């Protein structure tokens, strides 16, 4: 199963369009992170405490991610970074690492096929590189790897149709999804 973690402010915008082009023909679950409540992270690493419950929607989302084979993180590039909703989801991994109900979190996440789709308007093929590095480092911390990424260039609605290279990369994913 493919799970898309979508962090854009426009559900039918350029990032969504490019992501859907990459997964066309596949069964997937689309999780629009902007529609979920993700509270600030509780950092208990140095307090000899554990986390066993969540007062937001994180547990619902992470359980779906853990049940998936492929996870596609899809985000516009906002101010040279991933969207706040995607970042908030990553931040919650700190809680999961302190939750005894997820003892095998790192091992399970390491088995996943992680992909990234980012779209921006201000030279994203250069200025979006920190987003890729951020995701790579986050995944490496939990023993996972980033299997691939697509960077799209688009500013106004529909501009992604002009980025022939990004659309071609999306078609290439059609051949490799689910092969980890």
Buried (B, 14 or more C-beta within 10 A) or exposed (E): EBBBBBBBEEEEBBBBBBBBBBBEEEEBEBBBBBEBEBEEBBEBEEEEEEBEEBEBBBBEBBEBBBEBBBBBBBBBBBEEBBBBBBBBBBBBBBBBBBBEEBEEBBEBBBEBBBBBBBBBBEEBBEBBBEBBEBBBEBBEBBEBEBBBBBBBBBEEEEBBEEBEEBBEBBEEBEEBBEEE
